[in-house]
Structure formats: structure tokens, C-alpha cells
Amino acid sequence: MSRSTPFSPPVPEMLSAVAEMLRNLEQISSDPSVIGQCPELPGIVLDKVLATALDRDGPEYAKVNRDYQALRGHYFKALAAHPVGRALAALAVGSAGVELMELGRPPAFVAEIRYQGGRPARGRRESYNCHHIVPKSIRPESGAVPVNHPTNFVIAKTTRRGLDQSDNPHHFWHSLFLHPQTHNAPTEPIPVYVVRPLFPFYPPITQGFRTVADLRNKLAALGAPQLPEVWESRILEFSKAAKHRPYAVPKEFHEITRMFGDLYTAQNKDPALNQQMRASLAEQAARLAADFLPAGAYVNGKRLPPDHRPKKSIPLIESKMQPETVVQPTPARRKSRTVKCQLQKPGIPPQANHPKV
């Protein structure tokens, strides 16, 4: 969506889908202490999904990506319009980020202003984007949440480059869990343990909150709605797990996180070189992934044995979320490029004019 795009309200169908997404998140666990169970990865669970790895150069992957691009702006608007979504957005990305979401754009804000003698002031910009929990590169088996449903979305921080990868949790998840499991994966469906944050934003806060009064005062200062108790408890538990400081990727994972980001730089687009880098990352990350993943998980093409016991304790779930509706984009008009959303009941075939691959 371009910067010149005028404001338009979120479509009712996407508002319903966002409300469903937030309800699904609330139902994963009623115990807020699960937030801090794994200090390296607070506020997430590993969700077991039966899925098949896709060819990233194939038509199925391309179609999923096109549909996602058509829906993403509508999702930003609907999440900012929902009272709970708006409050969570204000805590994660600030008022400036919320305003961008209202326009259907990824949230961003200036985290600090730096002044250096005689030079123009420079701001450090924090940017977030919407990513898939079950990634576009795998196909869930029937009965799972569709890849492009809001329940499968998280708005995560992905801004840091170079050796310091402390502000790149999205690349951290991919390098530690998703890439090792999908690299050299069998062609048949396998269990894939995906990172499912218990918040629609990650990290969910940029500062610590020690009491519920502190949290409520912050929301009031931002002009945001107050949160239901379930979300207040989760925010406070996350703050406690992060020691009341902004969350940072642990240093021991910075190298693999950087390696994942390097896969997508312009100088590494050569197919042979990129494949070599992918293999190197999978080999190095596999040893770390095994510390978290349970027996039966695939790591770099090999299945962890039945007697495997992970060294790290991380919550495991196998969600059976059945969305009430499935978000489907309609084809964009050639002149205006306007994209609308439709919701279909599961099992109802798409309309005849749905784009084909």
C-alpha cells in the first residue's frame, strides 16, 4: 500500500477475523505463568503442525504470497480498530505505529534521537512487519488454520542487521526452529513445530511494567483502551520474564540469526551459493534446535530418536483451531488495483473468478 493511499475503514469481514484471532490466542492457555517458562523465548509456545514443505520457487508458494500481499493492509487496519488489538498495538509500536496501521501500513516508530557534535540529528527507527506463524514455505494438512488467516499472523520486530541480532526475534525463530526442520525435510507430511507467540505483536512491550497500575497508566497516557484482565496478566508476566527490560535475542543465537538474514541479501542471490548457505545454517542450527525440540521432530532431515529429551523446557501445544471463516482475497482490478476481502465458510469452494495458478 503506497504512502499516498487515503484512509479507509477496515472491512467488516476482516474485523470479524481479527476478533476470532484474539479469542484463539486467549484460549491457548489460561495460566499466565506459561509466558516465562522458557527464558530464552518468553511468551511463545511451540505448536505442532502436520505439514509438507513446499518448493519456494513453485506456483503454490507464489499464490500464497500473492494472496497474503492482498490481505496484509486490511489486517493492519482491522487490528488497530479492535479495542484489544489497539491497546496491544499501542504498547508494542506506540501511537505512531498505530497511526500507520490505520492506513494499512506496517508499524514503525523512532525509538531514539541521536545528536552528534555539529551533525544533523538522527533517529533510530524501529520497524515491524506482519509474518506467518505457519510459514508460507509449508502446506498444513487439511483441518489446520489456513496459512493466510489472521490466526496465523504475528507482527514482529525484524530490523537489526550485522553482528548484533538482539532486535531480530523473527529471524531468530526461523533460524532456530523453522529452517532446521524444513531443510532436507521429507516430501511427505511431517510434524513441524512452529513458533506461536501468545501475543499478536512480538515483543509485546518496549518497556517493563511491574504493576497493573503502571500498565494501565501507560495505556491511558497513550490514549488507548484498557485491556481485559487476561491480557494484563500476560503483559506483566512477559515483563517479569524479560526482567522488566526490552526483550533481546540471547547472544548465543546471534550468529545463526544473522546467517538466516544473510540468505536474503542481494549478494547471496546466486542459487548455488544460497543453497550452500542454507545447508551450512541448517547444520549449525540443528545442534541448537535439538535442545528445544521434542522426540520425533525432524532436524536437518533426520528424526530425533524416541529417547530424545530436550535440554530446554518450552511449552508445547497442538492447536486444533478451526476458524469460523476463511479469508479469501478477490482479484485486484486492473485500473484501480483495489483489493477486497471475502470470507468463506470452510468447505465452500471458491468463486469461479478466484485467481488460478
C-alpha positions as CSV (number, residue, x, y, z in Angstrom):
1,M,0.0,0.0,0.0
2,S,1.6,3.3,-1.1
3,R,2.2,6.2,1.2
4,S,-0.4,8.3,-0.7
5,T,-3.2,5.8,-0.1
6,P,-6.1,7.7,1.6
7,F,-7.6,6.4,4.8
8,S,-10.4,3.9,4.5
9,P,-12.1,2.0,7.3
10,P,-11.3,-1.7,7.8
11,V,-13.7,-4.1,6.1
12,P,-16.2,-5.8,8.4
13,E,-15.2,-9.3,7.4
14,M,-11.6,-8.7,8.5
15,L,-12.7,-7.2,11.7
16,S,-14.5,-10.4,12.5
17,A,-11.5,-12.5,11.6
18,V,-9.3,-10.4,13.9
19,A,-11.7,-10.8,16.8
20,E,-11.6,-14.5,16.2
21,M,-7.8,-14.5,16.2
22,L,-7.7,-12.7,19.5
23,R,-10.1,-15.2,21.0
24,N,-8.0,-18.1,19.8
25,L,-4.9,-16.5,21.4
26,E,-6.8,-16.2,24.7
27,Q,-7.8,-19.8,24.7
28,I,-4.3,-21.3,24.2
29,S,-3.6,-21.1,28.0
30,S,-5.4,-19.6,30.9
31,D,-2.2,-19.8,33.0
32,P,-0.1,-16.6,32.6
33,S,2.9,-18.3,34.1
34,V,3.4,-20.2,30.8
35,I,4.8,-16.9,29.5
36,G,8.1,-17.2,31.4
37,Q,8.6,-21.0,31.1
38,C,11.5,-20.6,28.6
39,P,13.7,-17.6,29.5
40,E,15.3,-17.5,26.0
41,L,11.9,-17.4,24.3
42,P,9.4,-15.8,26.7
43,G,5.8,-15.5,25.6
44,I,5.8,-18.2,23.0
45,V,4.8,-21.8,22.6
46,L,5.7,-24.4,20.0
47,D,2.7,-25.5,18.1
48,K,2.8,-29.0,16.4
49,V,1.5,-28.8,12.8
50,L,1.4,-31.7,10.3
51,A,2.6,-30.1,7.1
52,T,4.6,-30.6,3.8
53,A,7.5,-28.5,2.8
54,L,6.9,-26.5,-0.4
55,D,9.1,-25.5,-3.3
56,R,9.8,-21.8,-2.7
57,D,10.1,-21.4,-6.5
58,G,6.8,-23.2,-7.2
59,P,3.4,-21.9,-8.1
60,E,1.7,-22.8,-4.8
61,Y,4.2,-20.8,-2.8
62,A,3.7,-17.9,-5.2
63,K,-0.1,-17.9,-4.9
64,V,0.0,-18.0,-1.1
65,N,2.4,-15.0,-1.2
66,R,0.2,-13.0,-3.6
67,D,-2.9,-13.6,-1.5
68,Y,-1.0,-12.5,1.6
69,Q,0.1,-9.3,0.0
70,A,-3.6,-8.5,-0.9
71,L,-4.8,-9.1,2.6
72,R,-2.0,-7.6,4.8
73,G,-3.2,-4.0,4.7
74,H,-6.7,-5.0,5.6
75,Y,-5.3,-6.9,8.6
76,F,-3.3,-3.9,9.9
77,K,-6.4,-1.7,9.8
78,A,-8.7,-4.3,11.5
79,L,-6.2,-5.0,14.3
80,A,-5.8,-1.3,15.0
81,A,-9.6,-0.9,15.1
82,H,-10.3,-3.7,17.6
83,P,-10.2,-2.4,21.2
84,V,-7.8,-5.2,22.4
85,G,-5.8,-5.1,19.3
86,R,-5.4,-1.3,19.5
87,A,-4.3,-1.4,23.2
88,L,-1.7,-4.1,22.4
89,A,-0.5,-2.2,19.4
90,A,0.0,0.9,21.4
91,L,2.2,-0.9,23.9
92,A,4.2,-2.6,21.2
93,V,4.6,0.0,18.5
94,G,3.4,3.3,20.1
95,S,1.0,5.8,18.8
96,A,2.9,6.4,15.6
97,G,2.8,2.7,14.8
98,V,-0.9,2.6,15.4
99,E,-1.5,5.5,13.0
100,L,0.4,3.7,10.3
101,M,-1.6,0.5,10.9
102,E,-4.8,2.6,10.5
103,L,-3.6,3.4,7.0
104,G,-2.9,-0.3,6.2
105,R,0.8,0.0,6.6
106,P,3.4,-1.8,8.7
107,P,4.0,-0.1,12.0
108,A,7.2,1.8,12.7
109,F,8.4,4.5,15.1
110,V,11.5,6.4,16.1
111,A,13.0,4.8,19.2
112,E,15.6,7.5,20.0
113,I,17.2,10.6,18.6
114,R,20.9,10.8,18.4
115,Y,22.9,14.1,18.5
116,Q,26.5,14.1,17.4
117,G,28.5,17.3,17.5
118,G,27.8,19.5,14.6
119,R,25.9,16.8,12.7
120,P,22.1,16.7,11.9
121,A,20.1,14.8,14.5
122,R,19.5,11.1,13.5
123,G,16.7,8.9,14.7
124,R,16.9,5.1,15.3
125,R,13.8,3.7,13.5
126,E,12.2,0.5,14.8
127,S,10.2,-1.3,12.1
128,Y,7.8,-4.2,12.4
129,N,6.1,-6.3,9.8
130,C,3.4,-9.0,9.6
131,H,4.8,-12.5,9.3
132,H,3.3,-16.0,9.2
133,I,3.4,-18.3,12.2
134,V,3.0,-21.4,10.0
135,P,5.3,-20.1,7.2
136,K,4.4,-19.8,3.6
137,S,7.0,-22.4,2.7
138,I,5.0,-25.3,4.2
139,R,1.4,-26.6,3.4
140,P,-0.6,-27.6,6.5
141,E,-2.7,-30.7,6.2
142,S,-6.5,-30.4,6.0
143,G,-8.1,-29.2,9.2
144,A,-5.4,-26.7,10.1
145,V,-5.8,-23.0,10.2
146,P,-5.3,-21.6,6.7
147,V,-1.9,-20.0,6.1
148,N,-3.4,-16.6,5.3
149,H,-5.9,-16.4,8.2
150,P,-5.2,-13.7,10.9
151,T,-4.8,-16.5,13.5
152,N,-1.6,-17.4,11.6
153,F,-0.2,-13.8,11.7
154,V,2.1,-12.1,14.1
155,I,3.6,-8.6,13.8
156,A,7.2,-9.0,14.8
157,K,10.2,-6.8,15.0
158,T,12.8,-7.6,12.3
159,T,15.0,-4.6,12.0
160,R,18.6,-5.4,13.1
161,R,21.4,-6.2,10.7
162,G,25.0,-7.1,11.2
163,L,26.6,-9.0,14.1
164,D,24.2,-7.6,16.6
165,Q,20.9,-9.5,16.1
166,S,19.4,-8.7,19.5
167,D,16.4,-6.9,17.9
168,N,15.5,-9.6,15.4
169,P,13.2,-12.2,17.1
170,H,11.5,-13.2,13.8
171,H,14.8,-14.2,12.2
172,F,15.7,-15.9,15.4
173,W,12.7,-18.1,15.3
174,H,13.3,-19.0,11.7
175,S,17.0,-19.8,12.2
176,L,16.5,-21.9,15.4
177,F,13.3,-23.8,14.6
178,L,11.8,-23.4,11.1
179,H,14.9,-23.6,8.9
180,P,16.4,-26.7,10.6
181,Q,13.1,-28.5,10.4
182,T,12.2,-27.8,6.8
183,H,15.8,-28.1,5.3
184,N,16.2,-31.6,3.8
185,A,12.7,-32.4,5.0
186,P,10.9,-35.5,3.6
187,T,8.5,-34.9,0.8
188,E,5.6,-36.4,2.8
189,P,3.8,-34.6,5.6
190,I,5.8,-34.4,8.8
191,P,5.3,-32.8,12.2
192,V,6.7,-29.2,12.2
193,Y,6.9,-27.3,15.5
194,V,6.2,-23.6,14.7
195,V,6.7,-20.7,17.0
196,R,3.3,-19.3,18.1
197,P,3.6,-16.1,20.2
198,L,0.9,-15.6,22.7
199,F,0.6,-12.0,21.6
200,P,-0.3,-10.5,18.2
201,F,2.8,-8.4,18.5
202,Y,6.3,-9.5,19.4
203,P,7.9,-8.3,21.5
204,P,4.6,-7.1,23.0
205,I,6.2,-4.3,25.0
206,T,9.1,-1.8,24.7
207,Q,9.4,-1.1,28.5
208,G,8.9,-3.0,31.7
209,F,5.8,-3.0,33.8
210,R,6.0,-4.1,37.5
211,T,2.3,-3.5,38.4
212,V,-1.0,-3.5,36.8
213,A,-1.3,0.2,37.8
214,D,1.8,1.0,35.8
215,L,0.4,-0.8,32.8
216,R,-3.0,1.0,33.0
217,N,-1.4,4.4,33.4
218,K,0.7,3.8,30.3
219,L,-2.3,2.9,28.2
220,A,-4.1,5.9,29.5
221,A,-1.2,8.1,28.6
222,L,-1.2,6.6,25.1
223,G,-4.9,7.3,24.7
224,A,-5.5,3.5,24.2
225,P,-8.3,1.3,25.6
226,Q,-7.7,-0.6,28.8
227,L,-7.0,-4.3,28.4
228,P,-9.0,-7.3,29.7
229,E,-7.5,-9.0,32.7
230,V,-6.2,-12.0,30.7
231,W,-4.1,-9.6,28.6
232,E,-2.9,-7.6,31.6
233,S,-1.7,-10.7,33.3
234,R,0.2,-11.8,30.2
235,I,1.9,-8.5,29.7
236,L,3.0,-8.4,33.3
237,E,4.3,-12.0,33.1
238,F,6.2,-11.1,29.9
239,S,7.8,-8.1,31.6
240,K,8.8,-10.2,34.5
241,A,10.4,-12.9,32.2
242,A,12.3,-10.1,30.3
243,K,13.5,-8.7,33.7
244,H,11.5,-5.6,33.1
245,R,13.7,-4.6,30.2
246,P,13.1,-4.6,26.4
247,Y,13.4,-8.2,25.1
248,A,16.6,-9.1,23.3
249,V,17.6,-12.3,21.5
250,P,20.2,-14.1,23.6
251,K,23.8,-13.6,22.4
252,E,24.4,-17.3,21.8
253,F,21.9,-17.2,19.0
254,H,23.0,-14.0,17.2
255,E,25.2,-15.9,14.7
256,I,22.5,-18.2,13.3
257,T,20.0,-15.3,13.3
258,R,22.5,-13.3,11.2
259,M,23.1,-16.3,8.9
260,F,19.3,-16.5,8.2
261,G,19.1,-12.9,7.3
262,D,22.1,-13.2,5.0
263,L,20.2,-15.7,2.9
264,Y,18.1,-12.8,1.6
265,T,20.7,-10.2,0.8
266,A,21.4,-9.2,-2.8
267,Q,24.9,-10.5,-2.9
268,N,23.8,-14.0,-1.9
269,K,21.0,-14.5,-4.5
270,D,23.1,-16.9,-6.7
271,P,21.2,-20.2,-6.4
272,A,24.3,-22.4,-5.8
273,L,25.7,-20.0,-3.2
274,N,22.4,-19.6,-1.5
275,Q,21.8,-23.4,-1.3
276,Q,25.3,-23.8,0.2
277,M,24.5,-21.1,2.8
278,R,21.2,-22.8,3.6
279,A,22.9,-26.1,4.2
280,S,25.5,-24.5,6.4
281,L,22.8,-22.8,8.5
282,A,20.8,-26.0,8.9
283,E,23.9,-27.9,10.1
284,Q,24.9,-25.3,12.6
285,A,21.3,-24.6,13.9
286,A,20.4,-28.3,14.1
287,R,22.5,-28.7,17.2
288,L,20.8,-25.8,18.9
289,A,17.3,-26.7,17.8
290,A,17.7,-30.2,19.3
291,D,18.0,-28.6,22.7
292,F,14.4,-27.3,22.4
293,L,12.5,-29.7,20.1
294,P,10.9,-32.9,21.3
295,A,11.4,-36.5,20.2
296,G,10.1,-37.2,16.7
297,A,10.9,-33.8,15.3
298,Y,12.9,-33.6,12.1
299,V,16.2,-31.7,12.3
300,N,18.1,-31.3,9.0
301,G,16.4,-34.3,7.5
302,K,16.9,-36.6,10.5
303,R,14.2,-37.5,13.0
304,L,15.1,-37.1,16.7
305,P,15.0,-40.5,18.4
306,P,12.2,-41.7,20.7
307,D,14.5,-41.4,23.8
308,H,15.5,-37.8,23.0
309,R,14.9,-35.4,25.8
310,P,15.3,-31.6,25.1
311,K,17.6,-29.7,27.4
312,K,15.3,-26.6,27.4
313,S,11.7,-26.5,28.7
314,I,9.4,-24.8,26.2
315,P,5.6,-25.1,26.2
316,L,4.3,-27.5,23.5
317,I,0.7,-27.4,22.1
318,E,-1.1,-29.0,19.2
319,S,-3.7,-26.4,18.4
320,K,-6.9,-27.6,16.8
321,M,-8.2,-24.1,16.0
322,Q,-10.9,-24.3,13.4
323,P,-11.6,-20.8,12.1
324,E,-15.2,-19.9,11.6
325,T,-14.3,-18.2,8.4
326,V,-11.6,-18.3,5.8
327,V,-10.2,-15.0,4.5
328,Q,-10.0,-15.0,0.7
329,P,-8.9,-12.1,-1.5
330,T,-10.7,-11.3,-4.7
331,P,-8.7,-10.5,-7.8
332,A,-7.4,-6.9,-8.0
333,R,-9.0,-4.6,-10.6
334,R,-6.6,-3.7,-13.3
335,K,-7.1,0.0,-13.2
336,S,-7.6,0.8,-9.6
337,R,-5.8,-2.2,-8.2
338,T,-8.4,-2.2,-5.4
339,V,-8.4,-5.4,-3.4
340,K,-11.4,-6.5,-1.3
341,C,-11.7,-9.3,1.2
342,Q,-14.2,-12.1,1.2
343,L,-14.8,-14.6,3.9
344,Q,-16.0,-18.1,3.1
345,K,-17.2,-20.8,5.3
346,P,-14.8,-23.8,5.4
347,G,-15.7,-26.4,2.8
348,I,-17.4,-24.0,0.4
349,P,-15.4,-23.8,-2.9
350,P,-14.0,-20.5,-4.0
351,Q,-15.9,-18.4,-6.5
352,A,-15.4,-19.0,-10.2
353,N,-13.5,-15.8,-10.6
354,H,-10.9,-16.6,-7.9
355,P,-7.4,-16.3,-9.3
356,K,-5.9,-19.6,-10.5
357,V,-2.3,-20.7,-10.6
